[in-house]
Amino acid sequence: MSLTLLTTICGGVTVLILALLAWAFWTDPDKGLEQTTHRLEKLPLVMADRYTAFAFLALVFTIYGDLNVLIALFAVCAFMGFADGLIYARAGYPHWKHTISGVLSTVALCIAVLARLGQGAAA
């Protein structure tokens, strides 16, 4: 087995684990917390490390400069912004900071897609 194949398998396992944890939180947040051993009182610190990790990924992806990777990043950021906005809006809480994040990420996504399409036309 090549290291490339093994790396791809690691990626697939990561996807599976994250998808299962996401499913746990979407279907039963208490079960998700139990499964991940997160504590409600520690969630602000968990959010801090998540935002730090996403900022680092965004930095690396931006420096790497691959439009396909940036398209994926902006799509994920748009999903998070809109999903968070919807969660808060449905609960009657202010949501505009989250929703605007989704909108701005969608604008960046569209720019990246147009740039990618322009690369294909130039080839």
All heavy atoms as an XYZ file, in Angstrom:
932
protein
N       0.846     -1.175      0.000
C       0.000      0.000      0.000
C       0.894      1.242      0.000
O       1.801      1.359      0.811
C      -0.890     -0.017      1.245
C      -1.764      1.194      1.371
S      -2.836      1.262      2.824
C      -3.732     -0.249      2.735
N       0.584      2.174     -0.899
C       1.390      3.388     -0.986
C       1.002      4.360      0.126
O      -0.105      4.299      0.690
C       1.185      4.061     -2.346
O      -0.090      4.659     -2.402
N       1.919      5.261      0.429
C       1.630      6.282      1.426
C       0.517      7.219      0.957
O      -0.263      7.719      1.774
C       2.896      7.064      1.767
C       3.965      6.288      2.554
C       5.199      7.148      2.765
C       3.405      5.807      3.883
N       0.441      7.438     -0.346
C      -0.632      8.271     -0.885
C      -1.986      7.621     -0.633
O      -2.932      8.281     -0.191
C      -0.418      8.519     -2.392
O       0.838      9.179     -2.576
C      -1.534      9.355     -2.987
N      -2.085      6.328     -0.891
C      -3.334      5.612     -0.637
C      -3.655      5.615      0.855
O      -4.799      5.846      1.254
C      -3.260      4.176     -1.165
C      -4.498      3.309     -0.897
C      -5.755      3.945     -1.481
C      -4.282      1.904     -1.429
N      -2.658      5.388      1.671
C      -2.868      5.391      3.119
C      -3.332      6.774      3.600
O      -4.223      6.880      4.450
C      -1.583      4.976      3.838
C      -1.686      4.768      5.343
C      -2.764      3.756      5.693
C      -0.343      4.328      5.907
N      -2.764      7.826      3.031
C      -3.194      9.187      3.363
C      -4.648      9.408      2.964
O      -5.435      9.991      3.720
C      -2.287     10.216      2.664
O      -0.939     10.009      3.091
C      -2.714     11.640      2.971
N      -5.023      8.924      1.794
C      -6.403      9.039      1.338
C      -7.349      8.270      2.255
O      -8.436      8.753      2.587
C      -6.531      8.537     -0.116
O      -5.651      9.312     -0.939
C      -7.956      8.660     -0.634
N      -6.943      7.111      2.704
C      -7.744      6.330      3.651
C      -7.904      7.100      4.958
O      -9.004      7.159      5.531
C      -7.124      4.935      3.878
C      -7.266      4.095      2.614
C      -7.769      4.235      5.073
C      -6.469      2.803      2.625
N      -6.827      7.718      5.429
C      -6.904      8.540      6.641
C      -7.919      9.673      6.451
O      -8.695      9.980      7.362
C      -5.536      9.116      6.999
S      -4.365      7.899      7.619
N      -7.907     10.280      5.293
C      -8.880     11.326      4.992
C     -10.303     10.795      5.031
O     -11.198     11.427      5.595
N     -10.512      9.625      4.456
C     -11.839      9.010      4.470
C     -12.310      8.680      5.879
O     -13.472      8.895      6.227
N     -11.407      8.171      6.705
C     -11.742      7.875      8.103
C     -12.096      9.171      8.836
O     -13.059      9.216      9.620
C     -10.584      7.122      8.799
C     -10.812      7.034     10.295
C     -10.417      5.735      8.197
N     -11.353     10.231      8.570
C     -11.640     11.526      9.178
C     -13.030     12.018      8.790
O     -13.802     12.479      9.640
C     -10.578     12.566      8.773
O      -9.292     12.095      9.195
C     -10.846     13.926      9.382
N     -13.361     11.903      7.521
C     -14.689     12.291      7.047
C     -15.767     11.488      7.781
O     -16.765     12.046      8.257
C     -14.821     12.088      5.518
C     -16.266     12.229      5.070
C     -13.921     13.060      4.771
N     -15.575     10.189      7.881
C     -16.555      9.331      8.542
C     -16.753      9.726     10.009
O     -17.892      9.880     10.479
C     -16.117      7.869      8.438
C     -17.051      6.849      9.081
C     -18.425      6.858      8.427
C     -16.430      5.466      9.002
N     -15.663      9.915     10.723
C     -15.755     10.286     12.146
C     -16.458     11.631     12.304
O     -17.373     11.771     13.126
C     -14.357     10.307     12.798
C     -13.800      8.892     12.899
C     -14.405     10.972     14.170
C     -12.325      8.831     13.261
N     -16.044     12.619     11.525
C     -16.661     13.943     11.638
C     -18.138     13.903     11.247
O     -18.974     14.558     11.886
C     -15.898     14.955     10.779
C     -14.491     15.304     11.266
C     -13.777     16.186     10.243
C     -14.540     15.977     12.629
N     -18.474     13.134     10.224
C     -19.877     13.014      9.811
C     -20.712     12.352     10.906
O     -21.843     12.780     11.175
C     -19.982     12.231      8.511
N     -20.174     11.331     11.544
C     -20.903     10.671     12.630
C     -21.101     11.613     13.819
O     -22.183     11.638     14.431
C     -20.171      9.403     13.070
C     -20.222      8.235     12.084
C     -19.291      7.117     12.534
C     -21.643      7.726     11.911
N     -20.093     12.389     14.145
C     -20.229     13.346     15.237
C     -21.223     14.453     14.877
O     -22.033     14.864     15.714
C     -18.870     13.931     15.614
C     -17.892     12.931     16.251
C     -16.525     13.574     16.436
C     -18.433     12.393     17.565
N     -21.168     14.920     13.638
C     -22.135     15.928     13.195
C     -23.554     15.377     13.295
O     -24.461     16.047     13.795
C     -21.828     16.369     11.758
N     -23.737     14.140     12.842
C     -25.057     13.497     12.924
C     -25.525     13.411     14.374
O     -26.692     13.695     14.674
C     -25.010     12.113     12.293
C     -26.322     11.397     12.368
C     -26.673     10.400     13.218
C     -27.479     11.651     11.571
N     -27.958     10.005     13.004
C     -28.488     10.766     11.998
C     -27.766     12.544     10.536
C     -29.756     10.751     11.432
C     -29.035     12.515      9.967
C     -30.003     11.632     10.410
N     -24.632     13.060     15.278
C     -24.988     12.971     16.700
C     -25.472     14.322     17.208
O     -26.495     14.405     17.900
C     -23.802     12.472     17.528
N     -24.772     15.393     16.860
C     -25.173     16.719     17.331
C     -26.465     17.203     16.667
O     -27.300     17.822     17.315
C     -24.056     17.747     17.107
C     -23.042     17.761     18.212
C     -21.792     17.189     18.026
C     -23.325     18.343     19.434
C     -20.847     17.205     19.039
C     -22.384     18.362     20.462
C     -21.141     17.787     20.254
N     -26.627     16.917     15.363
C     -27.845     17.354     14.668
C     -29.074     16.616     15.192
O     -30.146     17.203     15.297
C     -27.737     17.134     13.163
C     -26.934     18.187     12.445
C     -25.730     18.017     11.825
C     -27.262     19.566     12.253
N     -25.307     19.204     11.278
C     -26.221     20.168     11.516
C     -28.358     20.353     12.633
C     -26.241     21.509     11.157
C     -28.370     21.690     12.277
C     -27.318     22.258     11.541
N     -28.931     15.348     15.491
C     -30.095     14.550     15.889
C     -30.374     14.588     17.383
O     -31.531     14.466     17.792
C     -29.943     13.086     15.439
O     -28.746     12.536     16.024
C     -29.869     12.988     13.918
N     -29.348     14.718     18.211
C     -29.524     14.748     19.664
C     -28.321     15.456     20.283
O     -27.312     14.811     20.595
C     -29.650     13.325     20.203
C     -29.958     13.262     21.688
O     -29.869     14.309     22.381
O     -30.282     12.168     22.163
N     -28.419     16.782     20.447
C     -27.270     17.547     20.951
C     -26.711     17.007     22.271
O     -25.490     17.011     22.460
C     -27.821     18.962     21.111
C     -28.951     19.039     20.139
C     -29.551     17.660     20.119
N     -27.566     16.554     23.158
C     -27.063     16.007     24.423
C     -26.214     14.759     24.173
O     -25.172     14.575     24.794
C     -28.220     15.670     25.370
C     -28.909     16.913     25.901
O     -28.236     17.958     26.013
O     -30.120     16.840     26.195
N     -26.668     13.923     23.245
C     -25.898     12.729     22.888
C     -24.573     13.128     22.223
O     -23.542     12.505     22.451
C     -26.712     11.826     21.964
C     -26.048     10.506     21.667
C     -26.951      9.616     20.834
C     -26.304      8.277     20.584
N     -27.163      7.382     19.804
N     -24.616     14.182     21.404
C     -23.395     14.672     20.774
C     -22.385     15.136     21.805
O     -21.202     14.822     21.710
N     -22.878     15.885     22.802
C     -21.983     16.332     23.877
C     -21.416     15.146     24.637
O     -20.226     15.103     24.961
C     -22.724     17.266     24.837
C     -22.976     18.676     24.325
C     -23.903     19.431     25.274
C     -21.668     19.426     24.143
N     -22.274     14.174     24.911
C     -21.813     12.981     25.629
C     -20.783     12.208     24.802
O     -19.741     11.795     25.315
C     -23.012     12.078     25.941
C     -22.645     10.808     26.666
C     -23.859      9.907     26.854
O     -24.971     10.423     27.051
O     -23.677      8.678     26.804
N     -21.074     12.042     23.519
C     -20.178     11.284     22.636
C     -18.806     11.940     22.534
O     -17.786     11.263     22.517
C     -20.817     11.157     21.250
C     -20.023     10.348     20.266
C     -19.987      8.872     20.612
O     -20.881      8.332     21.242
N     -18.922      8.216     20.206
N     -18.792     13.273     22.465
C     -17.526     13.996     22.292
C     -16.873     14.367     23.620
O     -15.762     14.875     23.619
C     -17.742     15.287     21.485
O     -18.665     16.121     22.189
C     -18.233     14.995     20.081
N     -17.570     14.144     24.703
C     -17.170     14.519     26.068
C     -16.961     16.026     26.225
O     -16.223     16.460     27.099
C     -15.927     13.741     26.574
O     -14.773     14.118     25.818
C     -16.134     12.240     26.497
N     -17.627     16.817     25.365
C     -17.596     18.267     25.550
C     -18.491     18.635     26.724
O     -19.461     17.944     27.026
C     -18.088     18.989     24.291
C     -17.074     19.054     23.208
N     -15.844     19.656     23.355
C     -17.110     18.597     21.934
C     -15.170     19.570     22.233
N     -15.910     18.927     21.352
N     -18.156     19.735     27.368
C     -18.921     20.251     28.504
C     -19.472     21.618     28.106
O     -18.742     22.438     27.535
C     -18.026     20.383     29.736
C     -17.221     19.143     30.107
C     -17.979     18.132     30.838
N     -18.601     18.773     32.002
C     -19.439     18.149     32.792
N     -19.750     16.911     32.579
N     -19.976     18.782     33.815
N     -20.747     21.862     28.393
C     -21.367     23.136     28.022
C     -20.572     24.337     28.530
O     -20.388     25.320     27.810
C     -22.800     23.216     28.554
C     -23.868     22.494     27.744
C     -25.222     22.565     28.446
C     -23.962     23.058     26.343
N     -20.075     24.245     29.751
C     -19.366     25.384     30.326
C     -18.024     25.644     29.634
O     -17.447     26.709     29.758
C     -19.162     25.214     31.845
C     -18.225     24.089     32.233
C     -18.880     22.719     32.387
O     -20.051     22.546     31.999
O     -18.184     21.817     32.885
N     -17.528     24.672     28.893
C     -16.247     24.828     28.188
C     -16.436     25.170     26.713
O     -15.448     25.383     25.991
C     -15.407     23.544     28.302
C     -14.973     23.241     29.730
C     -14.061     24.319     30.245
C     -13.569     24.014     31.640
N     -12.780     25.107     32.178
N     -17.683     25.259     26.245
C     -17.908     25.504     24.820
C     -17.319     26.822     24.319
O     -16.824     26.862     23.189
C     -19.389     25.398     24.476
C     -19.903     23.959     24.359
C     -21.369     23.951     23.935
C     -19.078     23.127     23.396
N     -17.308     27.910     25.108
C     -16.635     29.112     24.600
C     -15.154     28.878     24.288
O     -14.638     29.373     23.285
C     -16.813     30.130     25.734
C     -18.090     29.705     26.394
C     -18.050     28.188     26.345
N     -14.477     28.095     25.094
C     -13.066     27.786     24.812
C     -12.939     26.865     23.602
O     -12.018     27.006     22.791
C     -12.406     27.141     26.040
C     -12.240     28.071     27.243
C     -11.736     27.289     28.454
C     -11.309     29.225     26.912
N     -13.875     25.941     23.473
C     -13.883     25.051     22.308
C     -14.106     25.872     21.036
O     -13.432     25.660     20.023
C     -14.952     23.948     22.464
C     -15.151     23.172     21.174
C     -14.580     23.005     23.608
N     -15.017     26.839     21.103
C     -15.258     27.696     19.943
C     -13.999     28.499     19.606
O     -13.681     28.705     18.429
C     -16.440     28.635     20.208
C     -17.777     27.937     20.338
S     -18.264     27.064     18.839
C     -18.605     28.444     17.777
N     -13.275     28.951     20.624
C     -12.038     29.702     20.389
C     -11.027     28.856     19.633
O     -10.411     29.331     18.665
C     -11.452     30.182     21.722
N     -10.875     27.595     20.050
C      -9.893     26.778     19.321
C     -10.402     26.409     17.936
O      -9.632     26.282     16.996
C      -9.424     25.568     20.141
C     -10.392     24.418     20.229
O     -10.891     23.946     19.205
O     -10.615     23.947     21.359
N     -11.721     26.273     17.768
C     -12.261     25.984     16.434
C     -12.026     27.155     15.489
O     -11.604     26.969     14.345
C     -13.766     25.675     16.487
C     -14.152     24.419     17.224
C     -13.572     23.177     16.570
N     -14.089     21.968     17.177
C     -13.581     21.373     18.250
N     -12.528     21.880     18.846
N     -14.103     20.265     18.724
N     -12.307     28.382     15.968
C     -12.079     29.552     15.120
C     -10.596     29.715     14.804
O     -10.228     30.093     13.687
C     -12.643     30.823     15.763
C     -14.125     30.994     15.543
C     -15.015     30.964     16.610
C     -14.644     31.197     14.268
C     -16.381     31.124     16.414
C     -15.994     31.355     14.056
C     -16.857     31.321     15.129
O     -18.201     31.480     14.918
N      -9.728     29.430     15.759
C      -8.288     29.478     15.514
C      -7.900     28.470     14.442
O      -7.142     28.789     13.509
C      -7.506     29.207     16.815
O      -7.868     30.189     17.780
C      -6.002     29.243     16.581
N      -8.428     27.253     14.551
C      -8.120     26.212     13.570
C      -8.626     26.595     12.179
O      -7.903     26.434     11.178
C      -8.738     24.878     14.009
N      -9.849     27.128     12.099
C     -10.379     27.539     10.798
C      -9.587     28.709     10.225
O      -9.364     28.776      9.008
C     -11.866     27.886     10.888
C     -12.749     26.700     10.649
C     -13.397     26.079     11.694
C     -12.930     26.199      9.367
C     -14.205     24.971     11.481
C     -13.736     25.099      9.137
C     -14.373     24.483     10.196
N      -9.156     29.642     11.069
C      -8.331     30.756     10.590
C      -7.014     30.234     10.015
O      -6.553     30.692      8.965
C      -8.069     31.750     11.716
N      -6.418     29.249     10.702
C      -5.168     28.664     10.214
C      -5.395     27.948      8.878
O      -4.610     28.102      7.937
C      -4.581     27.705     11.250
C      -3.268     27.120     10.835
C      -2.115     27.889     10.827
C      -3.185     25.799     10.422
C      -0.895     27.354     10.422
C      -1.969     25.254     10.019
C      -0.828     26.038     10.016
N      -6.487     27.169      8.786
C      -6.799     26.508      7.511
C      -7.007     27.538      6.406
O      -6.496     27.367      5.287
C      -8.046     25.636      7.636
C      -7.877     24.288      8.287
C      -9.234     23.601      8.458
C      -6.945     23.399      7.477
N      -7.750     28.604      6.699
C      -7.990     29.639      5.693
C      -6.677     30.280      5.256
O      -6.474     30.541      4.063
C      -8.958     30.685      6.240
N      -5.764     30.517      6.205
C      -4.456     31.076      5.874
C      -3.678     30.139      4.961
O      -3.157     30.546      3.915
C      -3.663     31.367      7.148
C      -2.219     31.846      6.947
C      -2.189     33.208      6.271
C      -1.477     31.877      8.274
N      -3.612     28.881      5.340
C      -2.867     27.891      4.544
C      -3.485     27.748      3.155
O      -2.775     27.734      2.139
C      -2.811     26.535      5.270
C      -2.265     25.432      4.375
C      -1.978     26.656      6.543
N      -4.812     27.645      3.090
C      -5.482     27.490      1.788
C      -5.261     28.715      0.915
O      -5.078     28.593     -0.297
C      -6.981     27.258      1.971
C      -7.340     25.944      2.609
C      -8.646     25.692      2.979
C      -6.393     24.946      2.857
C      -9.016     24.483      3.567
C      -6.743     23.743      3.439
C      -8.064     23.514      3.798
N      -5.282     29.894      1.533
C      -5.080     31.129      0.771
C      -3.649     31.205      0.243
O      -3.423     31.548     -0.929
C      -5.419     32.355      1.643
O      -6.785     32.252      2.064
C      -5.210     33.649      0.878
N      -2.686     30.876      1.082
C      -1.286     30.871      0.641
C      -1.071     29.826     -0.448
O      -0.388     30.085     -1.443
C      -0.338     30.646      1.836
C      -0.349     31.874      2.753
C       1.085     30.335      1.364
C       0.352     31.668      4.077
N      -1.679     28.657     -0.279
C      -1.562     27.585     -1.280
C      -2.111     28.059     -2.623
O      -1.547     27.762     -3.667
C      -2.283     26.336     -0.777
C      -2.121     25.134     -1.659
C      -0.887     24.514     -1.822
C      -3.217     24.592     -2.321
C      -0.737     23.402     -2.629
C      -3.078     23.477     -3.128
C      -1.852     22.888     -3.285
O      -1.707     21.787     -4.086
N      -3.230     28.799     -2.576
C      -3.725     29.497     -3.757
C      -4.487     28.674     -4.776
O      -4.782     29.175     -5.854
N      -4.817     27.445     -4.464
C      -5.577     26.619     -5.407
C      -7.041     27.042     -5.371
O      -7.678     27.009     -4.314
C      -5.433     25.140     -5.036
C      -6.105     24.234     -6.044
O      -7.347     24.110     -5.968
O      -5.405     23.659     -6.893
N      -7.572     27.433     -6.511
C      -8.951     27.916     -6.553
C      -9.950     26.848     -6.135
O     -10.956     27.159     -5.492
C      -9.287     28.438     -7.952
C      -8.629     29.763     -8.329
C      -8.930     30.119     -9.779
C      -9.065     30.879     -7.401
N      -9.709     25.598     -6.465
C     -10.633     24.539     -6.068
C     -10.701     24.405     -4.545
O     -11.778     24.213     -3.974
C     -10.228     23.206     -6.695
C     -10.367     23.211     -8.193
O     -11.311     23.764     -8.744
N      -9.395     22.632     -8.869
N      -9.558     24.518     -3.898
C      -9.514     24.434     -2.433
C     -10.205     25.657     -1.828
O     -10.970     25.528     -0.860
C      -8.054     24.307     -1.946
C      -7.962     24.411     -0.437
C      -7.444     22.998     -2.433
N      -9.986     26.837     -2.403
C     -10.640     28.040     -1.900
C     -12.150     27.990     -2.128
O     -12.928     28.455     -1.279
C     -10.026     29.286     -2.535
C      -8.603     29.586     -2.045
C      -7.947     30.647     -2.908
C      -8.611     29.986     -0.587
N     -12.578     27.423     -3.245
C     -14.016     27.233     -3.488
C     -14.612     26.376     -2.373
O     -15.669     26.700     -1.820
C     -14.258     26.617     -4.882
C     -13.999     27.668     -5.966
C     -15.669     26.033     -4.997
C     -13.920     27.112     -7.375
N     -13.939     25.301     -2.036
C     -14.427     24.437     -0.954
C     -14.461     25.193      0.373
O     -15.438     25.099      1.131
C     -13.552     23.186     -0.845
N     -13.410     25.954      0.669
C     -13.365     26.731      1.910
C     -14.527     27.709      1.980
O     -15.238     27.779      2.996
C     -12.036     27.495      2.017
C     -11.957     28.497      3.170
C     -11.916     27.774      4.509
C     -10.744     29.400      3.001
N     -14.748     28.475      0.913
C     -15.816     29.472      0.935
C     -17.197     28.806      1.021
O     -18.100     29.332      1.672
C     -15.732     30.392     -0.284
C     -14.465     31.210     -0.334
C     -13.810     31.427     -1.536
C     -13.911     31.759      0.814
C     -12.646     32.179     -1.597
C     -12.748     32.517      0.776
C     -12.119     32.731     -0.437
N     -17.356     27.652      0.393
C     -18.625     26.929      0.489
C     -18.885     26.473      1.919
O     -20.001     26.591      2.434
C     -18.620     25.734     -0.470
N     -17.848     25.971      2.583
C     -17.984     25.541      3.982
C     -18.303     26.740      4.867
O     -19.185     26.674      5.738
C     -16.700     24.821      4.452
C     -16.682     24.637      5.958
C     -16.575     23.470      3.755
N     -17.605     27.853      4.653
C     -17.868     29.048      5.455
C     -19.289     29.573      5.221
O     -19.957     30.010      6.171
C     -16.840     30.135      5.147
S     -15.183     29.760      5.773
N     -19.760     29.520      3.980
C     -21.134     29.945      3.687
C     -22.131     29.043      4.408
O     -23.086     29.531      5.029
C     -21.383     29.926      2.181
N     -21.896     27.745      4.357
C     -22.781     26.813      5.063
C     -22.830     27.137      6.549
O     -23.904     27.226      7.143
C     -22.330     25.363      4.858
C     -23.058     24.410      5.761
C     -24.340     23.992      5.451
C     -22.477     23.953      6.934
C     -25.037     23.138      6.300
C     -23.161     23.102      7.789
C     -24.444     22.690      7.468
N     -21.653     27.323      7.156
C     -21.618     27.608      8.600
C     -22.339     28.912      8.919
O     -23.108     28.987      9.887
C     -20.176     27.673      9.117
C     -19.516     26.323      9.219
S     -17.953     26.334     10.140
C     -17.044     27.645      9.364
N     -22.109     29.948      8.143
C     -22.760     31.230      8.403
C     -24.270     31.133      8.294
O     -24.998     31.583      9.184
N     -24.749     30.530      7.194
C     -26.194     30.407      7.016
C     -26.822     29.449      8.021
O     -27.907     29.707      8.540
C     -26.524     29.965      5.589
C     -26.321     31.044      4.559
C     -25.580     30.795      3.421
C     -26.876     32.310      4.726
C     -25.391     31.776      2.462
C     -26.685     33.301      3.775
C     -25.953     33.035      2.636
N     -26.141     28.345      8.315
C     -26.690     27.384      9.275
C     -26.788     28.010     10.667
O     -27.826     27.899     11.332
C     -25.839     26.110      9.316
N     -25.735     28.700     11.098
C     -25.769     29.357     12.402
C     -26.844     30.445     12.420
O     -27.593     30.588     13.397
C     -24.413     29.960     12.755
C     -23.369     28.915     13.123
O     -23.708     27.717     13.189
O     -22.208     29.308     13.344
N     -26.916     31.221     11.341
C     -27.934     32.261     11.254
C     -29.335     31.688     11.356
O     -30.197     32.232     12.062
N     -29.578     30.589     10.684
C     -30.891     29.947     10.724
C     -31.216     29.418     12.124
O     -32.337     29.585     12.616
C     -30.944     28.806      9.702
C     -32.285     28.106      9.523
C     -33.353     29.094      9.059
C     -32.141     26.971      8.529
N     -30.231     28.821     12.759
C     -30.432     28.311     14.122
C     -30.860     29.449     15.045
O     -31.842     29.336     15.798
C     -29.151     27.632     14.645
C     -28.924     26.304     13.931
C     -29.214     27.431     16.162
C     -27.529     25.718     14.129
N     -30.144     30.568     14.997
C     -30.458     31.687     15.874
C     -31.751     32.384     15.465
O     -32.545     32.789     16.327
C     -29.291     32.673     15.942
C     -28.158     32.129     16.774
C     -26.930     31.799     16.215
C     -28.332     31.921     18.134
C     -25.915     31.288     16.981
C     -27.313     31.406     18.918
C     -26.114     31.095     18.332
O     -25.109     30.573     19.111
N     -31.996     32.549     14.178
C     -33.231     33.191     13.720
C     -34.451     32.387     14.162
O     -35.437     32.957     14.642
C     -33.206     33.349     12.197
N     -34.394     31.067     13.999
C     -35.522     30.219     14.415
C     -35.782     30.317     15.916
O     -36.917     30.168     16.355
C     -35.257     28.766     14.047
C     -35.431     28.471     12.587
C     -35.188     27.016     12.321
N     -35.482     26.662     10.946
C     -35.138     25.528     10.382
N     -34.473     24.612     11.072
N     -35.443     25.285      9.129
N     -34.729     30.546     16.686
C     -34.871     30.644     18.144
C     -35.240     32.064     18.584
O     -35.443     32.306     19.770
C     -33.578     30.202     18.825
N     -35.329     32.985     17.628
C     -35.710     34.349     17.953
C     -34.560     35.219     18.439
O     -34.792     36.278     19.018
N     -33.333     34.790     18.197
C     -32.161     35.551     18.626
C     -31.594     36.343     17.445
O     -31.848     36.020     16.285
C     -31.072     34.610     19.151
C     -31.456     33.863     20.394
C     -31.561     32.483     20.380
C     -31.715     34.536     21.589
C     -31.911     31.780     21.524
C     -32.068     33.844     22.736
C     -32.164     32.467     22.698
O     -32.514     31.782     23.818
N     -30.799     37.369     17.756
C     -30.126     38.078     16.660
C     -29.283     37.094     15.834
O     -28.589     36.254     16.392
C     -29.230     39.090     17.387
C     -29.858     39.271     18.736
C     -30.471     37.941     19.068
N     -29.380     37.224     14.535
C     -28.693     36.274     13.650
C     -27.894     36.948     12.557
O     -27.165     36.274     11.820
C     -29.714     35.330     13.005
C     -30.666     36.044     12.080
N     -30.394     36.223     10.753
C     -31.845     36.652     12.324
C     -31.393     36.891     10.192
N     -32.282     37.176     11.126
N     -27.988     38.276     12.446
C     -27.431     38.942     11.271
C     -25.928     38.787     11.106
O     -25.436     38.690      9.988
C     -27.847     40.414     11.241
C     -29.280     40.514     10.829
C     -30.336     40.866     11.628
C     -29.831     40.175      9.558
N     -31.508     40.765     10.910
C     -31.220     40.341      9.632
C     -29.284     39.732      8.361
C     -32.070     40.105      8.557
C     -30.124     39.496      7.296
C     -31.503     39.684      7.405
N     -25.174     38.748     12.201
C     -23.722     38.564     12.067
C     -23.424     37.224     11.403
O     -22.532     37.118     10.549
C     -23.027     38.657     13.420
C     -22.953     40.067     13.953
C     -22.193     40.128     15.252
C     -22.138     41.559     15.751
N     -21.392     41.675     17.004
N     -24.182     36.197     11.763
C     -23.988     34.874     11.168
C     -24.466     34.872      9.716
O     -23.778     34.356      8.827
C     -24.744     33.815     11.964
C     -24.285     33.710     13.374
N     -23.103     33.101     13.738
C     -24.831     34.153     14.524
C     -22.954     33.168     15.046
N     -23.992     33.812     15.543
N     -25.646     35.437      9.497
C     -26.214     35.447      8.156
C     -25.343     36.251      7.199
O     -25.099     35.812      6.062
C     -27.654     35.992      8.200
O     -28.423     35.182      9.113
C     -28.301     35.958      6.826
N     -24.848     37.403      7.647
C     -23.956     38.214      6.801
C     -22.671     37.452      6.493
O     -22.140     37.532      5.376
C     -23.647     39.571      7.471
C     -24.907     40.433      7.524
C     -22.513     40.297      6.770
C     -25.501     40.783      6.177
N     -22.182     36.677      7.456
C     -21.013     35.828      7.199
C     -21.312     34.858      6.056
O     -20.476     34.650      5.176
C     -20.646     35.058      8.477
O     -19.660     34.095      8.198
N     -22.508     34.276      6.075
C     -22.910     33.379      4.982
C     -22.978     34.110      3.652
O     -22.532     33.593      2.622
N     -23.522     35.314      3.665
C     -23.631     36.112      2.437
C     -22.241     36.462      1.899
O     -21.957     36.277      0.703
C     -24.458     37.395      2.684
C     -24.377     38.350      1.498
C     -25.917     37.038      2.986
N     -21.366     36.969      2.780
C     -20.017     37.338      2.333
C     -19.233     36.129      1.835
O     -18.492     36.219      0.846
C     -19.269     38.047      3.460
C     -19.822     39.412      3.861
C     -19.090     39.951      5.081
C     -19.745     40.391      2.694
N     -19.415     34.996      2.498
C     -18.749     33.774      2.042
C     -19.282     33.332      0.690
O     -18.529     32.839     -0.156
C     -18.934     32.658      3.076
O     -18.294     32.996      4.288
N     -20.578     33.542      0.460
C     -21.169     33.204     -0.839
C     -20.627     34.117     -1.927
O     -20.360     33.668     -3.052
C     -22.708     33.273     -0.760
O     -23.164     32.343      0.233
C     -23.347     32.943     -2.096
N     -20.443     35.395     -1.606
C     -19.844     36.330     -2.574
C     -18.432     35.852     -2.920
O     -18.058     35.783     -4.107
C     -19.836     37.772     -2.024
C     -18.988     38.688     -2.910
C     -21.257     38.302     -1.897
N     -17.642     35.523     -1.900
C     -16.276     35.021     -2.145
C     -16.322     33.724     -2.957
O     -15.491     33.527     -3.856
C     -15.556     34.801     -0.814
N     -17.275     32.863     -2.653
C     -17.442     31.608     -3.394
C     -17.723     31.899     -4.867
O     -17.104     31.297     -5.758
C     -18.575     30.785     -2.770
C     -19.028     29.538     -3.523
C     -17.897     28.525     -3.623
C     -20.240     28.932     -2.823
N     -18.621     32.826     -5.128
C     -18.946     33.159     -6.521
C     -17.734     33.729     -7.260
O     -17.493     33.386     -8.425
C     -20.115     34.144     -6.565
S     -21.690     33.431     -6.051
N     -16.980     34.590     -6.582
C     -15.769     35.154     -7.199
C     -14.781     34.034     -7.521
O     -14.211     33.992     -8.621
C     -15.129     36.210     -6.275
C     -16.032     37.444     -6.170
C     -13.726     36.592     -6.758
C     -15.631     38.417     -5.078
N     -14.595     33.116     -6.582
C     -13.656     32.010     -6.805
C     -14.125     31.099     -7.937
O     -13.316     30.642     -8.753
C     -13.470     31.214     -5.509
N     -15.429     30.836     -7.990
C     -15.967     29.996     -9.075
C     -15.763     30.691    -10.420
O     -15.344     30.048    -11.394
C     -17.454     29.653     -8.822
C     -18.097     29.074    -10.067
C     -17.605     28.699     -7.644
N     -16.040     31.992    -10.475
C     -15.823     32.723    -11.727
C     -14.348     32.722    -12.111
O     -14.010     32.574    -13.305
C     -16.351     34.157    -11.600
C     -17.866     34.299    -11.545
C     -18.257     35.735    -11.237
C     -18.503     33.820    -12.845
N     -13.468     32.876    -11.140
C     -12.034     32.817    -11.431
C     -11.660     31.438    -11.968
O     -10.881     31.330    -12.921
C     -11.221     33.140    -10.176
N     -12.213     30.408    -11.369
C     -11.935     29.023    -11.822
C     -12.449     28.802    -13.239
O     -11.771     28.207    -14.060
C     -12.557     28.019    -10.836
C     -12.344     26.580    -11.207
C     -10.859     26.224    -11.096
N     -10.641     24.858    -11.485
C     -10.244     24.455    -12.692
N     -10.023     25.340    -13.646
N     -10.060     23.191    -12.958
N     -13.645     29.290    -13.502
C     -14.203     29.157    -14.840
C     -13.361     29.926    -15.855
O     -13.161     29.473    -16.980
C     -15.647     29.641    -14.873
C     -16.660     28.788    -14.115
C     -18.017     29.472    -14.072
C     -16.764     27.395    -14.717
N     -12.845     31.087    -15.432
C     -11.969     31.871    -16.293
C     -10.665     31.159    -16.599
O     -10.135     31.257    -17.699
N     -10.153     30.401    -15.622
C      -8.940     29.609    -15.853
C      -9.196     28.544    -16.908
O      -8.366     28.293    -17.755
C      -8.481     28.913    -14.563
C      -7.673     29.757    -13.652
C      -7.159     28.953    -12.475
O      -7.608     27.856    -12.184
N      -6.204     29.531    -11.762
N     -10.374     27.918    -16.817
C     -10.721     26.875    -17.779
C     -10.876     27.430    -19.181
O     -10.479     26.802    -20.148
N     -11.426     28.638    -19.280
C     -11.625     29.271    -20.593
C     -10.290     29.684    -21.200
O     -10.112     29.675    -22.407
C     -12.542     30.481    -20.463
N      -9.335     30.057    -20.325
C      -8.030     30.511    -20.798
C      -7.148     29.337    -21.218
O      -6.185     29.517    -21.947
C      -7.326     31.322    -19.705
N      -7.491     28.151    -20.768
C      -6.644     26.980    -21.062
C      -6.799     26.501    -22.468
O      -7.621     26.760    -23.207
C      -6.971     25.841    -20.094
